């Protein structure tokens, strides 16, 4: 799997273990080992998939997690130029999705474990899609294909990172998203959300 994501095996070991536990690792048609579909990872709520998702409704609204194209469209709408989503725009989108869960989901599960997963997910998105782009920008068409079709956008010119990424890169990017969220949350005109950062 990591060969296709363009990151070294020490990044995402827990995710690979979780995918293995769920039976999501398989032999792909090209003979490599990997994920047949990212949808398999969403089959156990709060193990990998969580409330405030970019692609799926909160489990309170839809117990069967299916891709919701409206949510993906909302995520991509945070792009100011409709070509790239910057790390700050991705952070603002994540805050919007977290606020949406706090506002509309009476049984939301958004403790530290789930919000940490949100920021790690932002980091993974940037590490995979924005790694080779200036300032970590992520192409909107690549994100759209990745989220809606659940496949990496090789056909649109995406290439795995030539330098890879390691646990330090993943930790650094995730930490940047946590600091962005702290700032965005503090400046939220609707008031800060009760998020746990430590």
C-alpha positions in Angstrom: 0.0 0.0 0.0 2.6 2.5 1.0 4.4 2.1 -2.3 1.4 3.5 -4.1 0.9 6.3 -1.6 4.6 7.3 -2.0 5.4 7.2 1.7 7.7 4.9 3.6 6.3 2.0 5.6 7.0 3.7 9.0 4.2 6.2 8.2 0.8 4.7 8.8 1.8 1.5 10.5 -1.2 1.8 12.8 -3.4 2.5 9.8 -2.0 -0.6 8.0 -2.6 -2.7 11.2 -6.2 -1.4 11.4 -6.8 -2.2 7.7 -5.4 -5.7 8.2 -7.6 -6.2 11.2 -10.6 -5.2 9.1 -9.5 -7.6 6.3 -9.0 -4.6 4.0 -5.5 -5.6 2.7 -5.7 -7.8 -0.4 -3.9 -8.7 -3.6 -4.7 -6.1 -6.2 -5.3 -6.9 -9.9 -1.7 -5.7 -10.7 -0.3 -8.3 -8.2 0.7 -5.8 -5.5 -0.7 -5.9 -2.0 -2.9 -2.9 -1.0 -6.4 -1.7 -0.4 -9.0 -2.8 -2.9 -11.2 0.1 -1.7 -10.9 2.8 0.9 -14.6 2.1 1.6 -13.5 -1.0 3.6 -11.8 1.2 6.1 -15.1 2.9 7.0 -16.9 -0.2 8.1 -16.3 0.2 11.7 -17.3 3.7 13.0 -14.8 5.3 15.3 -12.1 2.8 14.5 -11.0 4.5 11.3 -14.0 6.4 10.0 -15.4 9.1 12.4 -17.9 11.9 12.7 -17.0 15.2 11.0 -15.8 13.2 7.9 -15.1 15.0 4.6 -16.8 12.2 2.7 -19.4 10.5 4.8 -22.4 11.5 7.0 -22.1 11.2 10.7 -23.2 7.7 11.8 -26.2 9.2 13.6 -27.7 10.2 10.2 -26.5 7.3 8.1 -25.5 4.1 9.9 -24.2 2.6 6.6 -21.2 4.8 5.7 -21.4 5.7 2.0 -19.7 8.4 0.1 -21.7 11.6 0.2 -20.8 13.7 -2.9 -22.4 16.8 -1.3 -19.9 16.6 1.5 -17.0 16.3 -0.9 -18.3 19.2 -2.9 -18.5 21.3 0.3 -14.9 20.4 1.1 -13.7 21.4 -2.3 -15.7 24.7 -2.1 -13.1 26.0 0.4 -10.7 26.4 -2.5 -10.4 30.1 -3.3 -9.3 29.5 -6.9 -11.0 26.2 -7.7 -7.7 24.7 -8.7 -5.9 24.1 -5.4 -6.8 23.7 -1.8 -4.2 25.2 0.4 -3.3 23.7 3.9 -5.1 26.7 5.5 -8.2 26.1 3.4 -8.1 22.4 4.3 -7.9 23.4 8.0 -10.9 25.8 7.6 -12.9 23.1 5.9 -12.1 20.6 8.7 -13.3 23.2 11.2 -16.5 23.7 9.3 -17.1 19.9 9.3 -16.4 19.6 13.0 -18.7 22.6 13.7 -21.4 21.0 11.6 -21.2 17.8 13.7 -21.4 19.8 16.9 -24.4 21.8 15.6 -26.4 19.1 14.0 -25.6 15.7 15.5 -27.1 15.1 18.9 -25.0 12.0 19.4 -21.7 13.2 18.0 -18.6 11.4 19.0 -15.8 14.1 18.8 -13.5 13.5 21.7 -9.7 13.8 21.5 -9.4 10.5 19.7 -11.7 11.5 16.9 -10.4 15.0 16.5 -6.8 13.8 16.5 -7.9 11.4 13.7 -9.3 14.5 11.9 -6.0 16.3 12.0 -4.0 13.2 11.1 -6.3 12.7 8.2 -5.6 16.3 7.1 -1.9 15.6 7.4 -2.2 12.4 5.3 -4.2 14.2 2.6 -1.4 16.8 2.4 1.3 14.2 2.6 -0.1 12.2 -0.3 -1.8 14.7 -2.5 0.2 17.9 -1.8 3.7 16.5 -1.2 5.1 17.4 -4.5 3.3 20.8 -4.8 4.7 24.2 -3.6 3.6 25.0 -0.1 1.7 21.7 0.2 -1.1 22.9 -2.0 -3.5 20.1 -3.1 -5.0 20.0 -6.6 -8.8 20.1 -6.4 -9.2 17.6 -9.3 -6.9 15.1 -7.6 -8.8 15.5 -4.3 -12.1 15.1 -6.1 -11.0 11.8 -7.7 -9.4 10.5 -4.5 -12.5 11.2 -2.4 -15.3 10.4 -4.9 -13.7 7.5 -6.7 -11.4 6.3 -3.9 -8.4 6.0 -6.1 -5.2 7.9 -6.5 -5.3 10.3 -9.5 -2.5 8.7 -11.6 -4.6 9.5 -14.8 -4.6 13.2 -13.9 -0.8 13.4 -13.6 -0.4 12.6 -9.9 2.9 10.8 -9.0 4.0 9.4 -5.7 6.5 11.5 -3.8 10.0 11.0 -5.0 11.5 11.7 -1.6 8.8 9.9 0.4 7.8 11.0 3.8 8.6 9.7 7.2 7.1 9.8 10.7 8.8 13.2 11.3 7.1 14.7 8.2 3.7 13.2 9.1 4.0 14.5 12.7 5.2 17.9 11.6 2.3 18.3 9.1 -0.3 17.0 11.6 1.0 19.4 14.3 0.7 22.3 11.9 -3.0 21.4 11.4 -3.5 21.3 15.2 -2.1 24.8 15.5 -4.2 26.0 12.6 -7.3 24.6 14.3 -6.4 26.3 17.6 -6.3 29.7 15.7 -9.3 29.1 13.6 -11.3 27.8 16.6 -10.3 30.8 18.7 -11.3 33.3 16.0 -14.6 31.5 15.1 -17.3 34.2 15.0 -19.8 31.7 16.4 -17.6 31.0 19.4 -15.0 28.4 20.0 -15.9 24.7 20.0 -15.1 22.6 23.1 -12.2 20.8 21.5 -9.5 19.0 23.5 -6.0 19.6 22.2 -3.9 17.8 24.9 
